[in-house]
Structure formats: C-alpha cells, structure tokens
Amino acid sequence: MWTRGIRGATTIIEDKPAEVVAATRELLESLWRENNFEPEDISSILFTVTSDIRSAFPAEVARQMGWELVPLLCFQEIEVEGSIPLCIRVLITINTDKRQDEIRHVYLREAMQLRPDLVKRNQN
C-alpha cells in the first residue's frame, strides 16, 4: 500500500459562505467519486484559499460529509500576481493500492486552467 496525493481546485464567483460550502462540496464529492476511497483511507486533507476568501472554512465541508476523524487544515495561498482569484485548492493524502497514474485529480470551473493537462486526461 502506498500513500498518494490527490489534487483538486475550484473557484467561486463571490466570497459568501454558501458559495464556499457548495463549491467545496462539489470538489470533494468529485474527488471522492473519481478516486473511490473510503474516509478511513484518508491520512489528511490540506485546503488553501486565496486571500479574497474569508467567509468560511472549506474544511468544515469535510466534517459535514462525515469525515470527522480526518486531520484537516486550512491555509492561505501565497499571493502571486496574475493568479486565479477566489480559488479553493485541496490536497487529499490517502493510503491506497492505486498507482500514481491511476489517481484522478479534479479541477473545476475557472481552476481548470491551473492544470489543463490533467483536465484533458480525465476527459479521455
């Protein structure tokens, strides 16, 4: 069994708690569905948000999904000129028998431009 990282990102239109929750839920559910893991397989989850997101913690969504025992942390993404605004990123670390090339990373909404290579790969 290996430890693998699963990456994903999404964006919101406006910094409102309901938008942060809905976008984070959509992202986590997509990652869960695409990679078929169980909550007990998760080692930890790290979330980052751009500095323009201050209304809610994305980690709260994981708790709402029943992942109560998973260690979670939220961070602020570094500010780089020209980066995508209102962006939520996640790194889920899981224990799995999957090879690295079997992991499916998910990028939604405006965040698809972060890794168009992975978006295209997942569409095939």
DRENPA-504483 format. One record per residue (C-alpha): residue in three letters; x, y, z. Coordinates in steps of 0.2 Angstrom, whole numbers, plus 5000, padded with zeros to 4 digits. Each point is the difference from the previous one (the first is absolute). Layout:
REM residues N
ALAXYZ
...
//
This chain:
REM residues 124
MET500050005000
TRP500650174996
THR499650185005
ARG499450104986
GLY499550194998
ILE498450054991
ARG499950184994
GLY498650104996
ALA499450184998
THR498550104997
THR499450195000
ILE498550105006
ILE499250154993
GLU499850095016
ASP500749985018
LYS498449945009
PRO499949865012
ALA498749914989
GLU501150014985
VAL501649945009
VAL499049855007
ALA499249954983
ALA501650014990
THR501049915013
ARG498749865001
GLU499949994981
LEU501949985000
LEU500149875014
GLU498649904993
SER500850004983
LEU501749955007
TRP499249865011
ARG499049934985
GLU501450014988
ASN501249915012
ASN498949885009
PHE500850025018
GLU499249975017
PRO500250145014
GLU501149885010
ASP501249994985
ILE500350195002
SER501650055009
SER499650195000
ILE499350144990
LEU500850174997
PHE499050144993
THR500650174993
VAL499050154995
THR500550164992
SER500050155011
ASP498450064993
ILE499149865009
ARG499650035018
SER498249955003
ALA500149825004
PHE501249865003
PRO500049864986
ALA500549875013
GLU498350025008
VAL499349924984
ALA501049845003
ARG499349995018
GLN498350024993
MET500349864988
GLY500449895015
TRP501950005000
GLU500050055018
LEU501649905004
VAL501150064985
PRO501350135005
LEU499650164991
LEU500950174998
CYS499650164990
PHE501350124994
GLN500150164990
GLU500849984982
ILE501550104997
GLU499550164990
VAL500849994983
GLU499650144987
GLY498949934987
SER499349855009
ILE498249955000
PRO498950095012
LEU498849925012
CYS500849834999
ILE499949855011
ARG501349874999
VAL500149835009
LEU501349865002
ILE499349845007
THR501349875005
ILE499349835000
ASN500749825003
THR499649904985
ASP500649864988
LYS499750114985
ARG501550054990
GLN500450184998
ASP499450004982
GLU498349935006
ILE499650155011
ARG498850124993
HIS500250195004
VAL498550114998
TYR500050184995
LEU498450094998
ARG499350174994
GLU501450134997
ALA501349895009
MET500049894984
GLN501350114994
LEU501249965014
ARG500349824992
PRO499249994983
ASP501149844997
LEU499149915014
VAL498350064995
LYS500249944983
ARG500749835006
ASN498549985011
GLN498850034985
ASN500849854991
//
